[in-house]
Amino acid sequence: MTDKPIPMRVPAEQEMIPAKVVLGMFSLALLALALVAWAKLTGQPVVAVPPKAEVVASRTLILKGGDAQAVQVYTADGRLLADLPHGGFITVVQNGLQRERLKHRIPADAPINIVTYANGRLAAEDPLTGWDVELGVFGADNRAAFERLLAME
């Protein structure tokens, strides 16, 4: 029995990912890093940020999650505004808020602000973490869910 040397490199026809593709991926990542570094070092203005506008309406609400789909919405004074067994997009926002607060070690049931701006923007803003989400960019139905919360008494 002869000892065959172990090949140091897999033949090109047996490679799972061609070397050119791997090189291209690393090149793209380095290019992105270089562009970000250049933008930061040269003080380029931030783009794709929602335009500033006056607050037209604001409501403080408390979102409490139930199971994977349920959410309860309370007013700032603790009055139950809505008990939604299938909260849909409101549950999605509550889950995102809960995750952000977990990262900051803040109680999940602290109030948030639902804010309508003069330029038509609608946002959920957490004053404790700085987290916010533009509610209008997820479609008219999802925006309407929060607009209904604003209209409830």
C-alpha positions in Angstrom: 0.0 0.0 0.0 1.4 3.3 -1.0 0.8 6.5 0.8 -0.9 9.0 -1.5 -0.2 12.6 -0.7 -3.2 14.6 0.4 -3.9 17.3 -2.1 -3.6 20.8 -0.6 -6.2 22.3 -2.9 -9.5 20.9 -4.2 -9.6 20.7 -8.0 -11.6 23.6 -9.5 -14.3 21.4 -10.9 -15.0 20.1 -7.3 -15.2 23.5 -5.6 -18.6 24.3 -4.1 -18.1 28.1 -4.5 -15.8 29.2 -7.3 -12.9 31.3 -6.1 -14.0 34.3 -8.3 -17.3 34.4 -6.5 -15.7 34.4 -3.1 -13.3 37.1 -4.3 -16.2 39.1 -5.6 -18.1 38.9 -2.3 -15.1 40.1 -0.2 -14.5 42.9 -2.7 -18.1 44.0 -2.4 -17.9 44.0 1.4 -14.6 46.0 1.4 -16.1 48.5 -1.1 -19.1 49.0 1.2 -16.8 49.5 4.2 -14.7 52.0 2.3 -17.7 54.0 1.2 -19.1 54.2 4.7 -15.7 55.2 6.1 -15.4 57.8 3.4 -18.9 59.2 4.1 -18.1 59.4 7.9 -14.6 60.9 7.5 -15.8 63.6 5.0 -18.9 64.5 6.9 -21.4 63.6 4.2 -25.0 64.5 5.1 -27.3 61.7 6.2 -29.8 60.8 3.5 -33.1 58.7 3.5 -34.1 60.2 6.8 -37.8 61.2 7.2 -38.2 65.0 6.8 -38.8 67.0 9.9 -42.3 68.4 10.4 -44.5 69.8 13.1 -46.4 67.4 15.3 -50.2 67.6 14.4 -51.4 64.9 16.9 -49.8 62.7 19.4 -51.2 60.0 21.7 -49.4 58.1 24.5 -50.3 54.4 24.5 -49.1 51.3 26.3 -48.8 48.1 24.2 -48.8 44.9 26.2 -48.2 41.6 24.4 -50.2 38.5 25.1 -49.3 35.4 23.2 -47.7 35.4 19.7 -50.6 37.3 18.2 -52.5 39.0 21.0 -51.9 42.6 22.1 -53.7 44.8 24.6 -53.6 48.6 24.1 -54.0 50.9 27.1 -54.2 54.6 27.4 -51.5 56.5 29.4 -53.7 56.4 32.5 -54.1 52.6 32.3 -57.6 52.3 30.7 -58.0 49.4 28.3 -58.5 50.8 24.9 -58.4 47.6 22.8 -57.9 43.9 23.5 -56.9 42.4 20.2 -56.6 38.5 20.1 -55.1 38.9 16.6 -53.4 42.3 16.7 -51.8 41.9 13.3 -49.4 44.8 12.6 -49.9 46.3 16.1 -48.6 43.0 17.5 -45.6 43.2 15.1 -44.8 46.8 16.4 -45.3 45.7 20.0 -42.8 42.8 19.4 -40.2 45.1 17.9 -40.7 47.5 20.8 -40.4 44.7 23.4 -37.2 43.5 21.8 -35.7 47.0 21.8 -36.6 47.5 25.4 -35.2 44.1 26.4 -31.9 45.2 24.9 -31.9 48.4 27.0 -33.3 46.6 30.1 -36.4 48.8 30.2 -39.8 47.6 31.3 -41.8 46.4 28.2 -45.0 48.1 29.4 -43.7 51.7 29.4 -45.7 54.1 27.3 -44.9 55.0 23.7 -46.1 57.9 21.5 -48.0 57.5 18.3 -47.3 60.7 16.4 -48.9 62.3 13.3 -46.8 64.9 11.6 -47.9 67.8 9.3 -46.3 66.2 6.3 -48.5 63.1 6.7 -46.0 60.9 8.5 -47.3 58.5 11.2 -44.7 57.1 13.6 -44.5 55.1 16.8 -41.8 56.6 19.0 -40.3 55.3 22.2 -38.9 58.1 24.3 -37.0 55.8 26.6 -34.9 54.1 23.9 -35.0 56.4 21.0 -36.5 53.6 18.9 -39.1 54.6 16.3 -40.9 53.1 13.4 -42.5 54.8 10.4 -46.0 53.3 10.4 -47.0 54.5 7.0 -44.4 52.6 5.0 -45.9 49.2 5.7 -49.1 49.8 3.7 -52.4 51.5 4.0 -54.0 48.7 6.1 -51.2 48.7 8.7 -51.3 52.5 8.9 -55.0 52.4 9.3 -54.7 50.1 12.3 -52.8 52.7 14.2 -55.0 55.6 13.0 -58.0 53.7 14.5 -56.1 53.6 17.8 -55.6 57.4 17.6 -59.3 57.9 17.0 -60.6 55.7 19.9 -61.8 57.3 23.0 
